[in-house]
Amino acid sequence: NAGVMQNPRHLVRRRGQEARLRCSPMKGHSHVYWYRQLPEEGLKFMVYLQKENIIDESGMPKERFSAEFPKEGPSILRIQQVVRGDSAAYFCASSAIVGNTIYFGEGSWLTVV
Amino acid sequence: DAKTTQPTSMDCAEGRAANLPCNHSTISGNEYVYWYRQIHSQGPQYIIHGLKNNETNEMASLIITEDRKSSTLILPHATLRDTAVYYCIVRLTLNAGNMLTFGGGTRLMVKP
């Protein structure tokens, strides 16, 4: 049973470009979470989604960031017009149902130059 | 969710047991204690969780005090690969808001 799959693992973008990070949850999991970890800082919750619904986006920056989890396909975290401060590791996690154990992917490292 | 308090860092000799404490004095009756670890440049890895009873799996043991105000994660025979940041998280799992809130964790250094 494959774990949470994230791609790309490493992404370099110039300032002003768009970054798209993809996350395929574990098989049978319909709940997805995105976290961000800035260099030398802790993990911060960004958004929690179920299929086709955003449940909690209290940790998402108000501008330039969006997330979706369509009926078919992976969850996407999209960052528009990236700035240097967006350079971070972005971790996706998934769980089967509310309250079940949450499992993390290996992360996508975004570098903005 | 209740807050947790962990030591910032700990050392452990290779082959010895690593005992990582966590204080969660404001935990409520329906909150679970979860432990994760993050090895450098990797994603957080689930270790174990429990509600009241002590728990053991292939990775570790979790000892929760009777009043549930504190717990200890035990790695019975630490190896160099157990060097990581260990996070103790108290989590309400019943409904929306069941995400994990990470604190600073304990940086465990296993030494030869």
Contacts between the chains, C-beta under 8 A, distances in Angstrom:
chain1	res1	chain2	res2	distance
A	4	B	43	7.7
A	33	B	99	5.5
A	33	B	100	7.8
A	35	B	102	7.8
A	42	B	102	5.3
A	42	B	103	7.0
A	42	B	104	6.1
A	42	B	105	7.5
A	43	B	38	7.7
A	43	B	44	6.8
A	43	B	102	4.2
A	44	B	102	7.7
A	45	B	99	5.3
A	45	B	100	7.4
A	45	B	101	6.7
A	48	B	96	7.9
A	48	B	99	5.3
A	55	B	96	5.7
A	56	B	96	6.4
A	56	B	97	6.8
A	56	B	99	7.0
A	91	B	43	5.3
A	91	B	44	7.0
A	93	B	44	7.8
A	93	B	100	7.8
A	98	B	93	7.2
A	98	B	94	7.4
A	98	B	95	6.1
A	98	B	96	7.4
A	98	B	98	5.6
A	99	B	93	3.4
A	99	B	94	6.2
A	99	B	95	7.9
A	99	B	98	5.6
A	100	B	93	7.8
A	101	B	34	7.9
A	101	B	46	5.8
A	101	B	49	6.8
A	102	B	46	7.3
A	102	B	99	7.5
A	102	B	100	5.9
A	103	B	46	5.9
A	104	B	36	7.9
A	104	B	43	4.0
A	104	B	44	4.6
A	104	B	45	7.1
A	104	B	46	7.7
A	105	B	43	5.4
A	106	B	42	6.1
A	106	B	43	4.7
A	107	B	42	7.3
A	107	B	43	5.0
